[in-house]
Amino acid sequence: MYQPASNRYQQMKYKRCGKSGVMLPRVALGLWQNFGSVNPIENQREILRKAFDLGITHFDLANNYGPEPGSAEKNFGTILKSDFCGYRDEMIISTKAGYTMWPGPYGDWGSRKYLVASLDQSLKRMGLDYVDIFYHHRPDPNTPIEETCEALSHLVRQGKALYIGLSNYRPEQAKKAFELLRENKTPCLIHQPRYNMFDRWIEDGLLDLVEEEGVGTICFSPLAQGMLTDKYLKGIPADSRATKNYFLKESDITEEKLEKIAALNEIAVERGQTLAQMALTWVLRKDRVTTVLVGASRPSQLEDNVAIVNQPELSKEELEKIETILASK
Ligand SMILES: NC(=O)c1ccc[n+]([C@@H]2O[C@H](COP(=O)([O-])OP(=O)(O)OC[C@H]3O[C@@H](n4cnc5c(N)ncnc54)[C@H](OP(=O)(O)O)[C@@H]3O)[C@@H](O)[C@H]2O)c1
């Protein structure tokens, strides 16, 4: 019988999500990869236990996480029931809909038909009465944004989601959606964009917008799927994500990237951090970032990542050195 660590809330720091009442852990765990039906459930259990012991209270899912799609929610539900019974109220659980989930015209994008049906399916798979955050996973160019926002608001009014999130919305799309959700009296809690040293699009408008709007920001793939760690410096390890050639491909680990990774690693070592830790510290340097949303294939990675909450911020000189490396050809 699993007993969570009694000191778990001393291990983590928490930050208010935008102007809401919700506090989120500075490091949250996503179940996009390593939690599907193709992955051993015992390892999933160990990662989730370790996360909770480290004070990670936020777990991020989506209808399509797996593979196969839906299996991450199913596995998470199984482990919630067996290990975390009695701890639901200590957790913020999110899921999403927006990518292809089932065949035909109603299993994708942003219609009311899809969003309502998908959340019902997700709740069943996880064995939950409600999720804390329900996200629209990506903007839909063909459905009126009013319909998508009204569907999200409807799910909150029904009590199936406590808060609404948006993911991958560009600033102009996000601004319109924030406005509509506010009019519906179900304001957007949080935006979930990709942000890491190799992908900085949110610096061009989105971060200013979320600040103005009082919306939180949770950054996904802060380690660029593992590239911003020291693991690829000596070749591609057999058990790493790149070998799966799924979303991260071996061909993504180019010579140019490796040169930057090696130079960044030197700064991390000088600071007494791992490169993973420095990459996460870098994302959190922006005050408007509430949380980094990491993935993990083993519990030790979470130990490494969560240690950042007690490590020093990056100095002006270190930030400048990092900028020079990132800007180099
Ligand atoms: N909204 C969206 O569209 C969207 C898209 C993508 C992801 N997400 C969310 O963001 C979450 C995180 O995404 P991500 O998995 O790409 O994040 P990430 O943190 O950039 O990458 C995670 C991978 O990095 C490696 N890693 C993690 N910590 C490490 C450490 N300390 N040392 C060495 N390697 C380490 C592991 O790779 P190995 O497997 O090689 O060990 C791990 O699987 C997802 O689970 C999901 O919840 C959302």
The ligand as a MOL file (V3000), in Angstrom:
LIG
                    3D

  0  0  0     0  0            999 V3000
M  V30 BEGIN CTAB
M  V30 COUNTS 48 52 0 0 0
M  V30 BEGIN ATOM
M  V30 1 N -0.4680 20.9040 -25.5580 0
M  V30 2 C 0.2630 20.2770 -26.4410 0
M  V30 3 O 0.0690 20.3720 -27.6580 0
M  V30 4 C 1.3870 19.4120 -25.9270 0
M  V30 5 C 2.3400 18.8720 -26.8190 0
M  V30 6 C 3.3920 18.1190 -26.2800 0
M  V30 7 C 3.4620 17.9070 -24.9180 0
M  V30 8 N 2.5010 18.4120 -24.0820 0 CHG=1
M  V30 9 C 2.5160 18.1720 -22.6280 0
M  V30 10 O 3.8050 18.4570 -22.1180 0
M  V30 11 C 4.2990 17.3040 -21.4370 0
M  V30 12 C 5.7920 17.2630 -21.5010 0
M  V30 13 O 6.2230 17.1850 -22.8460 0
M  V30 14 P 7.5810 16.4710 -23.1880 0
M  V30 15 O 7.5170 15.0690 -22.6830 0
M  V30 16 O 7.9000 16.7090 -24.5980 0 CHG=-1
M  V30 17 O 8.5580 17.3160 -22.2150 0
M  V30 18 P 10.1240 17.4040 -22.0170 0
M  V30 19 O 10.2640 17.5740 -20.5460 0
M  V30 20 O 10.6830 18.4230 -22.9280 0
M  V30 21 O 10.7120 15.9950 -22.4570 0
M  V30 22 C 10.5720 14.8630 -21.6340 0
M  V30 23 C 11.6540 13.8420 -21.9650 0
M  V30 24 O 12.9250 14.4030 -21.6420 0
M  V30 25 C 13.7420 13.4310 -21.0180 0
M  V30 26 N 14.0370 13.8910 -19.6470 0
M  V30 27 C 13.2070 14.4500 -18.7330 0
M  V30 28 N 13.8920 14.8100 -17.6360 0
M  V30 29 C 15.1850 14.4540 -17.8490 0
M  V30 30 C 16.3610 14.5690 -17.0820 0
M  V30 31 N 16.3560 15.1360 -15.8890 0
M  V30 32 N 17.5270 14.0960 -17.6130 0
M  V30 33 C 17.5600 13.5440 -18.8330 0
M  V30 34 N 16.4540 13.4030 -19.6170 0
M  V30 35 C 15.2920 13.8660 -19.1290 0
M  V30 36 C 12.9830 12.1350 -21.0540 0
M  V30 37 O 13.3210 11.5220 -22.3010 0
M  V30 38 P 13.6050 9.9670 -22.4940 0
M  V30 39 O 12.2650 9.3870 -22.7440 0
M  V30 40 O 14.5130 9.9500 -23.6760 0
M  V30 41 O 14.2450 9.4620 -21.2260 0
M  V30 42 C 11.5500 12.6070 -21.0900 0
M  V30 43 O 10.6740 11.6480 -21.6440 0
M  V30 44 C 3.5720 16.1460 -22.1180 0
M  V30 45 O 3.5640 14.9700 -21.3390 0
M  V30 46 C 2.2070 16.7360 -22.2670 0
M  V30 47 O 1.5080 16.6850 -21.0390 0
M  V30 48 C 1.4790 19.1610 -24.5800 0
M  V30 END ATOM
M  V30 BEGIN BOND
M  V30 1 1 1 2
M  V30 2 2 2 3
M  V30 3 1 2 4
M  V30 4 1 4 5
M  V30 5 2 4 48
M  V30 6 2 5 6
M  V30 7 1 6 7
M  V30 8 2 7 8
M  V30 9 1 8 9
M  V30 10 1 8 48
M  V30 11 1 9 10
M  V30 12 1 9 46
M  V30 13 1 10 11
M  V30 14 1 11 12
M  V30 15 1 11 44
M  V30 16 1 12 13
M  V30 17 1 13 14
M  V30 18 2 14 15
M  V30 19 1 14 16
M  V30 20 1 14 17
M  V30 21 1 17 18
M  V30 22 2 18 19
M  V30 23 1 18 20
M  V30 24 1 18 21
M  V30 25 1 21 22
M  V30 26 1 22 23
M  V30 27 1 23 24
M  V30 28 1 23 42
M  V30 29 1 24 25
M  V30 30 1 25 26
M  V30 31 1 25 36
M  V30 32 1 26 27
M  V30 33 1 26 35
M  V30 34 2 27 28
M  V30 35 1 28 29
M  V30 36 1 29 30
M  V30 37 2 29 35
M  V30 38 1 30 31
M  V30 39 2 30 32
M  V30 40 1 32 33
M  V30 41 2 33 34
M  V30 42 1 34 35
M  V30 43 1 36 37
M  V30 44 1 36 42
M  V30 45 1 37 38
M  V30 46 2 38 39
M  V30 47 1 38 40
M  V30 48 1 38 41
M  V30 49 1 42 43
M  V30 50 1 44 45
M  V30 51 1 44 46
M  V30 52 1 46 47
M  V30 END BOND
M  V30 END CTAB
M  END
